[in-house]
Amino acid sequence: MPPHSPDAPSPETRKTADALWEAEQSGTPCPAVRDQLPAGDLSTAYAVQRINVERRLAQGRRLVGRKIGLTSPAVQHQLGVDEPDFGALLSDMAVPDGGTVPHGRLLQPKIEAEVALVLASDLPHPETTLADVLRAVDFALPALEIVDSRIANWDISLVDTVADNASSGMFVIGGTPVPLTSVDLRTVRMTLTRDGEEVSHGSGADCLGSPLNAAVWLASTLAAMGDPLRAGDVVLTGALGPMVAVLPGSRYETVISGLGSVRVGFASPAPDQKAEQQ
């Protein structure tokens, strides 16, 4: 994320952050926020993101890494952009492999399969190279990112999703580390299943040509902003295939060739919640 600005956030910036914060706290999505911010102003959108991340850190949560979004050329074209975005991963977003997400924990969850990288060393250079990333990565893991939006009906532009922490929700990573010397991330194949039925598939090449390319972009971008990736960070490198909506009561598993598998479930509503929804 961008470093602290010497200037206090504008009233519009704080108002936008407040709207997204209230949506999360209340469980009721808010309208799109793009009209509250200068058109196409990603710097201000990231300032909104920072305000709410800092609120979470003040509550005792811990920054554990970053996620990269918009790595699919098709999605970039849809939003009229030519580069990814990023958001913060916090400690309370992590779900154990095989765990279950409580019903109501997220507002409008969707799920996608990704490659996660865990760093052994910092990446402090604004012009990070692929060699820098290869040296810095400790190991790779299969991952599921559970994306979410505080904005009603996923009515988002690039400014909306950046302000909303890149539509972050929760994430799950596998437990068997794989060194990069043992896998070619560009050629890995991914399948994502819901209750045993395939709902998405793709490959490493579908993520900016390779998940490592996404990691180079993120490392360079964050270093240029004065907030570089650090040793121990988890990096979710971006979707390997289309994301799918989450169905309560279902279980999802991804298998990524060369990396293994990871799975998560979503609880059904309690009987009293079902009655309220009817």
N, C-alpha and C positions, 0 to 999 in steps of 0.2 A: 504494500500500500504506500501511497505517497507519504513523505515525512511530514511532521507537523508544520503547518504554515505559520509564519510569524503573525499573520492577520487572523483575527477572530472570524469564525464562520459567519456568513451573511445571514440575515433573518430568513431568507428564502431557503438557504441550505439547511439551517436548523429545523425549520418548519417541515421540510421534506423528510429529514431524518426522524422527526417526531411522528410523522404519519406512518412511516414504515415500522417504527418501534411499537406504536400503539396497535397496529395490525397484528404483529406477532404476539404481543401480550394479551390481546383480547381474543385472538383466534378468528378474527373477522378480517378478511382481506380488504385493502383500501383501493381506491381508484388509482389508475396510472399516475405517476408523479412527473412525467416528462414535461408537462406544461408549467410546472412550478420552477423549472430550471432552464437556463439558457439552452437553446436548441443545439444539440450535438456537443455540448460542453462536458467532455469526459472528466476533465480536471475537477469540476464541481461535483459531478456524480461520484467520483472517488472520495471527495471530501465528505459527502453524505455517508458513504460506506464506512469511512473511518470513524465518524461520530458514533455510529451504532456498534462497531467493533469495540471501540474504547469503552462504551457502556457495559458491554459484556465482560471485558477484562476487569473493569472496576468491580464487578460482581464476583470475581474470583476465578473466572474461567481463564484458560491458558491458550495462547497461540501455539498451534502444533504444526502448522504448515499452510499451504496455499492450494487452491484449485484453479485450473485453467478452464475457461469456457469458450464457446464459439470456435472450436477447432475444426468444425466441419465446413468445407467450402460452400455447401448448399445452405447452411444456416447463416453463414456470413453474407451470402448473396441476398438472402431473405431480409436481413436487417440492414443491408447496404453498407457493410464494413469490410475491411480487408485485413483485419488482424483479430486475434482473440481478446478476451478480457480475463480478469482474475478476481478471486475473492479470498477471504481468510478462512482457514479451518481452525476451529476451536475445540478444546478438549471434550466438551460436552456434546459435540456432534458425532463422536466416534461410537459405533455400534460393534459389539463383538461378532466375529464370524459365527454365523448360525443363530444369532440373537433375533429378538422380535421387537419391532418398534411399536410402542403403545399407540392405541387408536387415539387420534386427536393431538398427538405430539407435533404433527406437521399440518399445514393448512391445505395444500394442493400438491401432494407429493407425486413425483415421477421418478423413474429409475433408469440408470444407464451404466454400462460396463466400461471400465477404464483400466489403464496400467498405472499403478502407484509406484513412485520412486521414493526411496528414503536416502537422505544425504549423509555422508560421512564427514564432509567438510563444507566450509562456507563457499559461496559463489559471489564474490564481491565486485566483479568487474562489469562495467556497463556494456562492454563488447565481449560478452561471454561466447566462447567457441564450443563446438561439439566436443572437442578434446577436453575442455574444462569440465563439462558436464560428465563425461565418461570417467574422469578421474574423481569427481566429487561424489558420484552415486555409490552408495554402499551396496544396495540391492534393490530388486524390483519385486512387486507383488501384484496379484490380481486384486481388483477393487470394484466395488459398487458405489456409485455416487447416487444418493437420494436427493434429487434437486427439489426445490420448493420455491414458491413465489408468494410474497406478501401482497401482491397486486392481483386484484380480482380477475378471474378467468384467464390468467396468464397473458393479459393484454399488455405486452411489453415491447419496448424499443430497446436499443442499446443503452441509452441513458437510464431507462428504468432498471434494467437488470444489473448494471454496474452499481447504481445507488443501492440496490437491494442485495449487496454482497454477492454479486454474480449468481443470484438465485440459488444460493447454497442452502442445504438442509442438513443432511447427515451423511455419513460415509462408513463403509465397511471395508476392511482390508484383510487379505488372507494371512495365514500365519507361518508360511514356509518361504523364507527369503531365497531369491534366485539371483546369483551374480550376473551382471551383464555379459560376462564372458561365456555364459551358458545359453543365451537366448538372443535371437535377432528380433528386436521389438518391431521392426518394420514389417516383418512377415508373419507375426503371430495372428492366429485366427480366433475369433471370439463368437461364442453363442450365449445368448441370455434366454433362460426359460422361466415361465411362470407355471408353477405346479406341474413341472415336467414337460410343458409344451413350449416350443421355441417361439419367442416374441421379438427377437432382435438378433442380428448377426453383423459381423464386420471384421475388419483387420487393422493391424497397426498402421498400415499405409493410409487408412481413412482418417487418421488423426494428424493432420498437417504433413502427411508423408511419412511420419514416424513420431511416436510419443517423445522421442529425444529432441526432435525439432521444436516441439511445444515447450519442452523444458528449457531449451536454449533461449527461446523468446521470453519466457517468464523470468529467467535469471537475469538477462540483460535489462529487461524493463524495470524490475525491482531495484537492481543495482543503480540504474540511472536515476531512480527516484530517491536514492539514499536509504533504502530499506531492504537490503539484500537477503537472499535465502541463506539460512544458517545450517550448520551441522545438526542433524537430528530431525530436520523438517521433513514432513510428508508432502509430496507433490502429487496431486491428482492431475494427470496430464491431458485429460479430455476424452470424450466419448469415442469408442471404437465403432459404434453403430447407433441407430436411432434410439432415442429415449422413449419409454413407454409409461403410460399412466399406471399408478399403483392401485390394485384392487384390495380392499380390506379382507383379511382372512387368507390371503395368498402368500406363497413363499416363492422367492426368486433365487436363481442360482446362475452364475456365469462360469463358464469354463474358457480359459484362455490358453491356447497351446503354448507349451514351454513354461507356463507360470502356475498352472493348477486352477483351482476353483475357489469360489467364495460364495456365501449364501446369506440370506436374511429373510425374515418373515414380517408380516404386518398384521397386528391384532385386529379382530373384528370388533365392532362396537359392542359395549355391554348391553344387556337387555333393556335397561332404562334409556340408553342412548338411542337404540333402535326405535323405541316407542316415540321418543321425541322427534325423530326424523320422519315418522309416518304421518 
